[in-house]
């Protein structure tokens, strides 16, 4: 099955309301993971949905995305950052938590953020500010990124 069809299967089954949908999601993700390709990252990011009750399966997608270079994920995120908050804000924050808590990824994020035009920084800035408000532990890490943006 082609990557496009597999990603469509992920998207169609992302809420995982039945055991069959959970299995289809998991099997499709395994097939995608066998042939990772960064060009599909924006579409894969759009699969996240806060309404999914099977977090452990959705975390499989997150772990798969973490196998890519942080810069690749951030570039893909830039393409969908204005869409995801509508239905996957919690997953968007979880992605950010994981980046912020990893030193090398945080440095990559900082360079990425600094390189964005101001209008493109706005969506990332909003998420980072929300995280800083919610987490004292991450506030200083967020501040280090925003201070240079």
C-alpha positions as CSV (number, residue, x, y, z in Angstrom):
1,X,0.0,0.0,0.0
2,X,1.4,3.4,-0.9
3,X,2.3,5.9,1.7
4,X,-0.6,8.2,0.7
5,X,-3.1,5.4,1.2
6,X,-1.6,4.5,4.6
7,X,-1.7,8.1,5.8
8,X,-5.3,8.3,4.7
9,X,-6.0,5.1,6.7
10,X,-4.4,6.7,9.8
11,X,-6.4,9.9,9.3
12,X,-9.7,8.0,8.8
13,X,-9.1,5.9,11.9
14,X,-7.5,8.5,14.2
15,X,-10.3,8.7,16.7
16,X,-10.1,4.9,17.2
17,X,-13.7,4.3,18.3
18,X,-13.6,0.6,17.6
19,X,-11.0,-2.1,18.1
20,X,-10.8,-2.5,14.3
21,X,-10.0,1.2,13.9
22,X,-7.2,0.8,16.5
23,X,-5.8,-2.2,14.7
24,X,-6.0,-0.4,11.3
25,X,-4.3,2.6,12.7
26,X,-1.5,0.6,14.4
27,X,-0.9,-1.6,11.3
28,X,-0.8,1.4,9.0
29,X,1.6,3.2,11.2
30,X,3.9,0.1,11.3
31,X,3.9,0.0,7.5
32,X,4.7,3.8,7.3
33,X,7.5,3.4,9.8
34,X,9.1,0.7,7.7
35,X,9.7,3.3,5.0
36,X,10.0,6.7,6.7
37,X,10.0,9.7,4.4
38,X,10.1,13.3,5.7
39,X,8.0,14.6,2.8
40,X,4.9,13.1,4.5
41,X,5.5,14.7,7.9
42,X,3.0,17.5,7.4
43,X,0.2,15.0,6.6
44,X,1.2,12.8,9.5
45,X,1.1,15.7,11.9
46,X,-2.5,16.3,10.8
47,X,-3.4,12.8,12.1
48,X,-3.2,14.0,15.7
49,X,-6.5,14.6,17.4
50,X,-7.3,15.4,21.0
51,X,-10.6,13.5,20.7
52,X,-8.7,10.2,20.4
53,X,-9.1,8.2,23.6
54,X,-6.3,5.7,22.8
55,X,-3.4,7.9,23.8
56,X,-1.0,4.9,23.9
57,X,-1.6,4.2,20.2
58,X,-1.4,7.9,19.3
59,X,1.9,8.0,21.2
60,X,3.2,5.5,18.7
61,X,2.8,8.2,16.0
62,X,4.6,10.7,18.2
63,X,7.5,8.3,18.8
64,X,7.7,7.6,15.1
65,X,7.9,11.3,14.4
66,X,10.7,11.7,17.0
67,X,12.8,9.3,14.8
68,X,13.1,12.2,12.3
69,X,15.5,15.1,12.8
70,X,13.9,17.8,14.9
71,X,14.5,20.3,12.1
72,X,12.5,18.1,9.7
73,X,9.6,17.9,12.1
74,X,9.7,21.7,12.8
75,X,9.6,22.5,9.1
76,X,6.6,20.2,8.7
77,X,5.0,21.7,11.8
78,X,5.4,25.1,10.2
79,X,3.1,24.0,7.4
80,X,0.3,22.9,9.7
81,X,0.8,25.0,12.9
82,X,-2.3,27.1,12.0
83,X,-4.5,24.0,11.6
84,X,-3.6,21.8,14.6
85,X,-4.7,24.0,17.4
86,X,-8.3,23.6,16.2
87,X,-8.5,19.9,17.1
88,X,-5.1,18.8,18.4
89,X,-3.8,21.5,20.8
90,X,-3.0,19.0,23.5
91,X,-0.9,16.9,21.1
92,X,0.8,20.0,19.8
93,X,1.8,20.9,23.4
94,X,3.0,17.4,24.1
95,X,5.2,17.6,21.0
96,X,6.6,20.9,22.4
97,X,7.1,19.5,25.9
98,X,9.2,16.7,24.5
99,X,11.3,19.1,22.3
100,X,11.7,21.5,25.2
101,X,12.9,18.8,27.6
102,X,15.6,17.5,25.2
103,X,18.6,19.7,25.1
104,X,19.7,19.1,21.5
105,X,16.1,19.4,20.2
106,X,15.6,22.6,22.2
107,X,18.7,24.1,20.5
108,X,17.4,23.1,17.1
109,X,14.0,24.7,18.0
110,X,15.8,27.9,19.0
111,X,17.7,28.1,15.7
112,X,14.5,27.3,13.8
113,X,12.4,29.9,15.7
114,X,15.1,32.6,15.2
115,X,15.1,31.9,11.5
116,X,11.4,32.4,11.0
117,X,10.0,35.7,9.8
118,X,8.1,37.5,12.6
119,X,4.6,36.7,11.2
120,X,5.5,33.0,11.1
121,X,6.9,33.1,14.7
122,X,3.5,34.2,16.0
123,X,1.8,30.8,16.0
124,X,4.8,29.1,17.6
125,X,5.2,32.0,20.1
126,X,1.6,31.6,21.2
127,X,2.0,27.9,21.9
128,X,5.3,28.5,23.8
129,X,3.8,31.3,25.9
130,X,0.8,29.0,26.8
131,X,3.3,26.3,27.9
132,X,5.3,28.8,29.9
133,X,2.1,29.9,31.7
134,X,1.1,26.3,32.4
135,X,4.5,24.9,33.5
136,X,7.0,26.6,35.8
137,X,9.4,23.8,35.0
138,X,9.4,24.8,31.3
139,X,9.0,28.5,31.7
140,X,12.8,29.1,31.7
141,X,13.3,26.9,28.6
142,X,10.6,28.7,26.8
143,X,12.1,32.0,27.8
144,X,15.5,31.0,26.3
145,X,13.8,30.4,22.9
146,X,11.6,33.5,22.9
147,X,14.4,35.8,24.1
148,X,16.3,35.2,20.9
149,X,13.2,35.3,18.6
